[in-house]
Amino acid sequence: MRTSRRGIISFLLFFIVFFGCRHKKHTNNKSERESLKNMFDEGLQIKGDAINVLYKLPDTLTIKDTLKGYIVYKSVYDTLRVPNKEHFVDFYLAKTNFLSKDYMEFRTKKSDTFARIRDSIIPIYDITFKKRGAHMLEGYIVDHLYYDVGNDSVHYKSLKNQVMYSVYVK
């Protein structure tokens, strides 16, 4: 009976130490960690698992200014080694008073469309505001991947990430 207790206690200690010390993998790159921290400080809120998004946009504008900046989006599809692949990213952005519950609802809003260019950059420009105060921007990053599988067949995959951004207009 005594060895049985020791075995149970040893197992519990192993279990506590093993699962207590586990943590999510963090990036070793200090500048990436700081960029992610700054991203949240700038008012970006991410819905879903869009952790590969870095916003470089102002959070305060005057009524005469236009919103200009860019997004850096690192796609999980960038690292795929698939022959004959076509990969592109669209970013849809809308001024809104409420968040859409899903992409289908978002599509009914009038939005601007931007595309990813070199080095994973999505430029954003010519967004204007007619009223002073707090404004919310809602967007979807839609990541498309097409690849040839032979026999005149193409596979298609897409990822959709919903993002929000707050802007204050003076």
Residue pairs with C-beta under 8 A, 6 or more apart in sequence:
26 33
27 33
35 54
36 51
36 54
39 53
39 54
39 55
42 55
42 57
42 59
43 59
43 165
43 166
43 167
44 53
44 55
44 163
44 164
44 165
45 163
45 164
45 165
45 166
46 53
46 161
46 163
46 164
47 161
47 162
47 163
47 164
48 161
48 162
49 161
50 141
50 161
50 162
50 163
52 73
52 74
52 75
52 76
53 71
53 72
53 73
53 141
53 161
53 163
54 71
54 72
54 73
55 69
55 71
55 165
56 69
56 70
56 71
56 72
57 67
57 68
57 69
57 70
57 71
57 124
57 165
57 167
58 65
58 67
58 68
58 69
58 167
59 166
59 167
59 168
60 167
60 168
60 169
60 170
61 67
61 129
61 167
61 168
61 169
61 170
62 169
62 170
63 129
63 132
63 169
63 170
66 125
66 126
66 127
66 128
67 124
67 125
67 126
67 127
67 128
67 129
67 167
68 124
68 125
68 126
68 127
69 123
69 124
70 121
70 122
70 123
70 124
71 91
71 121
71 122
71 124
71 141
72 119
72 120
72 121
72 122
73 89
73 91
73 116
73 120
73 122
73 141
73 143
74 120
75 87
75 89
75 120
75 143
75 159
76 143
76 159
77 85
77 87
77 143
77 145
77 157
77 159
78 87
78 120
80 145
82 145
82 147
83 147
83 148
84 147
84 148
85 145
85 146
85 147
85 148
86 144
86 145
86 146
86 147
87 143
87 144
87 145
87 146
88 115
88 116
88 144
89 115
89 116
89 122
89 141
89 142
89 143
89 144
90 113
90 114
90 115
90 116
90 141
90 142
90 144
91 113
91 114
91 115
91 116
91 122
91 124
91 139
91 140
91 141
91 142
92 106
92 111
92 112
92 113
92 114
92 139
92 140
92 142
93 111
93 112
93 113
93 114
93 124
93 127
93 137
93 138
93 139
94 106
94 109
94 110
94 111
94 112
94 137
94 138
94 139
95 127
95 129
95 135
95 136
95 137
96 109
96 136
96 137
96 138
97 136
99 136
99 138
99 162
99 164
100 106
100 109
100 138
100 162
103 140
103 160
103 162
106 138
106 140
106 162
109 138
111 139
112 126
112 127
114 122
114 123
114 124
115 122
116 122
117 123
122 141
127 137
129 135
129 167
129 169
131 169
132 169
132 170
133 168
133 169
134 166
134 167
134 168
134 169
135 166
135 167
135 168
135 169
136 164
136 165
136 166
136 167
137 164
137 165
137 166
137 167
138 162
138 163
138 164
139 162
139 163
139 164
139 165
140 160
140 161
140 162
140 163
141 159
141 160
141 161
141 163
142 158
142 159
142 160
143 158
143 159
143 160
143 161
144 156
144 157
144 158
145 156
145 157
145 158
146 154
146 155
146 156
147 154
147 155
148 154
149 155
